[in-house]
C-alpha cells in the first residue's frame, strides 16, 4: 500500500507533486549516501511516518476526551426573558371569583426576568464509561502499532529502492565500460579496414553493438532517474536534491557471509499484533453496546439567582435577587429500545468473524512470505557461489589471453573479448550480491526484524 501511494504521488501528480516538493525545507545531505544514512534521513523526514505519529498523538487526546467525560462538569449560565405579552393561564371559575363552571384567564408572571447560575454534573456510575476507558487505552496501543508498522514500511521501502538504484547504477557503469571498449575497438578496426587488414562486416558488427549498448544506456538512465526520484520521495527529500549513493555495497561480501537467518515468530510481525489489538477493540465494542442497556447514575447540582421586573431596571441597587439551590440524582434505566441494541450486537459479532478470517489469511500470508524469502535467499547464495567461480575463471582466461597476446599467438580481438567477459562476470557477480542483500531484506521484513538495519 505504501509503495502504490508513493508511486501515485510521484508519477501521477506530475508537476504539482514536484512543486510541493520544491517548497519543502532543504535537507542537509552527505556527499555520499550509505544505506544506514539513507534510513536515518528517511525516518526523520518521511511524510507518511510523520502522519502516523500525528495519529498516535490524536489517540492520546481521544483517550483524554473519554476520561474527561467522567470528571466533574461545571458550567455557568444566564438567561434573560422579555415577555412582550405574558403567557395567559386558564383557571376554573370560582377560584378567583366568577361562576363555577366558567373559565377565568389570568396572566401569571411579570414581563421581564433575569436568571444566572452555576450547574454541576458528576457521572457516578456508567458501565459504558468504564469500557470506553479500556477501549481508549487499547486504541492508543493500536495507533502506536500502526506507527511502528509505518516505520518498518519506510525502512523496507528505502532499503529496497536504495539497493535497486545501486544495482541499476552498477549496470550503467558496466555499460559505460563496454562502450569505451567498443569505441576503442571501432577505431582499431576502422584503421585496419582502411589498410585492408580488417573486413567491413567486422567493423559494422562493432558499430551495431555500440549503437545497441548506447540505446540501452539511455533507457537505463531514465530508469535510474525515476528510481532515485522514488527513493527521495520515500525519504522525504526534495526531488530536486542531488544524491550520490554509496556503491561499495556491491563489494560487501562480508555483509552477505555474516548474515544470520532470523527465526520466524509469527507474533513478532506488526500486522499480526495489530490484528490482535483490533480483536480486543471489537470485544470492547460488543461490551459497550451491551452496556447501553445497563443503568446509569448521574449526580447534579444547580445554584442560581433570579430577579423579576416590569421594566428593564436590573442595574438598580434596590433590585432584589432570589436565590435557588438544587441537588439531585438522575437514574436512567433502559427497558426496551426497539431491539436496537440486539441489532448492533449482531453487527459487532459479524465484524469479529470477519476479523478472524483476516487473521487466518494474514497468518497464512506471513508464513508464505517467510518461506518465499528463505527459498530466494538460499537460491541467491547458490547463484552467487557459481558466479564467483565464473568470475575466477574469467580472470584466468584474461591472464592466459594476455600472455598469448604478448607472445603474438592471440589476436587483439581475443584480448578485448576476454576483457569484456571479465567485466560481464564482475557485473553479474556484483548484481547477484545485490540480489542476496534484497533476499536478506525480505527475510528481515517477513520476520518483523527489519529494524535491525538501523541498530
Beta strands, then each sheet from edge to edge (+ up, - down):
strand 1: 73-82
strand 2: 88-92
strand 3: 103-107
strand 4: 112-126
strand 5: 296-309
strand 6: 322-332
sheet 1: 1+ 4- 5+ 6-
sheet 2: 2+ 3-
end
